[in-house]
Amino acid sequence: MDEHIDDCIIIGAGPAGLTAAIYLARYHLSIRLFDCGTSRAAMIPCTRNHAGFPDGIKGTELLDRMGAQAAKYGALRENRKVERLERKDGVFVVDTDSGTWRARTVLLATGVVNRYPDTLPRPLHDEALSKDLLRYCPVCDGYEVTDKRVAVIGTGEHGTAEALFLRGFTADITLISPHGDHDLDDQCREKLADAGISHVAGPCGGFAMEGGQLAFDTANGRMAFDSVYPAMGSDVRSSLAQMAGAATSDEGCIAVGDHLETNVPGLFAAGDVVIGLDQISHAMGQAGVAATRIRNLLAEERPLRR
Ligand SMILES: Cc1cc2nc3c(=O)[nH]c(=O)nc-3n(C[C@H](O)[C@H](O)[C@H](O)COP(=O)(O)OP(=O)(O)OC[C@H]3O[C@@H](n4cnc5c(N)ncnc54)[C@H](O)[C@@H]3O)c2cc1C
C-alpha cells in the first residue's frame, strides 16, 4: 500500500465532487478525486436553469470545464471505482478496483441513480433523453414542457406530487402507473381531480418514438406524449458511507450536519447523496461549505501556512 496520505479524497466527480476539488486544491491541499464515470449531470442534454449560461450548457461540457478547472490547480483524478471505505487509526482507507489510497478526510459525492420502467430498453432510454422526450427533473426543465402533452410515470404520493408540480407548466398531464393499478389514496385522488390531472393504470410497455413523441402501451391502450417523466424514485449511492459507519436516512441519504460532516469524524458528504434539492446549484453550494470545513478541520490538526 502507498504510505502517502492525502489531505482529502473525494469520491465522485459530478458537480459536487468537482466543486469541492476546485476549492480544496485552491486551499493548497493535496487532494485526489475518484470517479467511475456515471454522473447524473452527464445525462443532461442542455441545462437551462444553471445560472451563468443564458443559452444553456450541455451536462458533459459543464463537467469538462469543472474538471479542467480542478486539474489546473493540482487536483489529481483517478478514473476508478471505490469499492470499500473504512476509518482505521484516524485515517481513511480507500480501496478501489485497482489499488488502495489513504486520506485524512473523505468527501462522498456519489450521487443517486434514477429508476425508470424496466420495460424501457437502455438504448431507447438514452435516445429519448437526448431528444427531450424523456425527462427526470421538473425543477430543472418544467419550463421546457410549458403547454405540452406530458406523462408522469409513477403513483402514490410521490407520483401525485410530481404531477401536481408539473401542473404549473401545462394543463395536459396524465399520471400513469408503472405497473398495474394505481396506489392512490383519497387525498391524492382529490388533489389530482382538483387539478384536472387524469390517471391511467399500467403496466407501461412497448416504448417507441413515434411521430416526434414517446409512445407506450397502458391499460387504456397506446398513448403518446411530448415528454415523459419517470417519477419512480432513485437509488442513493450511500453504501460507502454505511461501510464507514455513517448514518443514513430510511431512503439511504447520508445524514450530515450544517457543515456537511457525517457522524464519522472527518467524513463529509455533499450533493444528491445528501437530502436536498437534487440540483447542480445545491450540490455546488454544499461542496463549497464542506470543502471549507475540511480545510479548517485540517488546520486544527496542523497549521496550514505557506
Ligand atoms: C436528465 C437530467 C437532467 C437534469 N437537469 C438538471 C438541470 O437542468 N439543472 C440542475 O441543476 N440539475 C439537473 N439535474 C440534476 C443534476 O444532474 C444533479 O443534481 C447533479 O448531477 C448532482 O451532482 P452530484 O455531484 O451530487 O452527483 P452526480 O452528478 O450524480 O455525480 C456523482 C459521481 O459519483 C461517482 N461515483 C458514484 N459512486 C462511485 C464509486 N463507488 N466510486 C467512484 N465514483 C463513484 C459517479 O461516477 C458520478 O460521477 C438533472 C438530472 C438528470 C438525470
The ligand as a Gaussian input file, in Angstrom:
#p B3LYP/6-31G(d) Opt

LIG

0 1
 C      -31.794000      14.104000     -17.163000
 C      -31.384000      15.022000     -16.036000
 C      -31.462000      16.383000     -16.227000
 C      -31.081000      17.243000     -15.193000
 N      -31.117000      18.592000     -15.426000
 C      -30.667000      19.429000     -14.480000
 C      -30.665000      20.839000     -14.712000
 O      -31.032000      21.312000     -15.782000
 N      -30.268000      21.654000     -13.691000
 C      -29.850000      21.148000     -12.491000
 O      -29.481000      21.919000     -11.601000
 N      -29.829000      19.816000     -12.247000
 C      -30.220000      18.947000     -13.214000
 N      -30.223000      17.598000     -12.958000
 C      -29.762000      17.119000     -11.637000
 C      -28.228000      17.129000     -11.571000
 O      -27.717000      16.348000     -12.616000
 C      -27.775000      16.584000     -10.223000
 O      -28.398000      17.304000      -9.180000
 C      -26.258000      16.703000     -10.085000
 O      -25.603000      15.981000     -11.109000
 C      -25.814000      16.212000      -8.706000
 O      -24.427000      16.253000      -8.626000
 P      -23.625000      15.251000      -7.688000
 O      -22.209000      15.636000      -7.840000
 O      -24.226000      15.190000      -6.345000
 O      -23.906000      13.780000      -8.311000
 P      -23.562000      13.198000      -9.741000
 O      -23.516000      14.250000     -10.780000
 O      -24.513000      12.083000      -9.990000
 O      -22.084000      12.627000      -9.583000
 C      -21.822000      11.530000      -8.757000
 C      -20.498000      10.923000      -9.214000
 O      -20.081000       9.928000      -8.269000
 C      -19.428000       8.892000      -8.971000
 N      -19.451000       7.672000      -8.144000
 C      -20.517000       7.105000      -7.534000
 N      -20.121000       6.025000      -6.829000
 C      -18.782000       5.912000      -7.010000
 C      -17.802000       4.986000      -6.551000
 N      -18.118000       3.966000      -5.745000
 N      -16.516000       5.154000      -6.948000
 C      -16.172000       6.194000      -7.770000
 N      -17.075000       7.107000      -8.218000
 C      -18.357000       6.965000      -7.844000
 C      -20.213000       8.765000     -10.264000
 O      -19.421000       8.207000     -11.287000
 C      -20.601000      10.231000     -10.559000
 O      -19.699000      10.829000     -11.483000
 C      -30.622000      16.710000     -13.954000
 C      -30.560000      15.323000     -13.773000
 C      -30.932000      14.477000     -14.804000
 C      -30.843000      12.996000     -14.603000

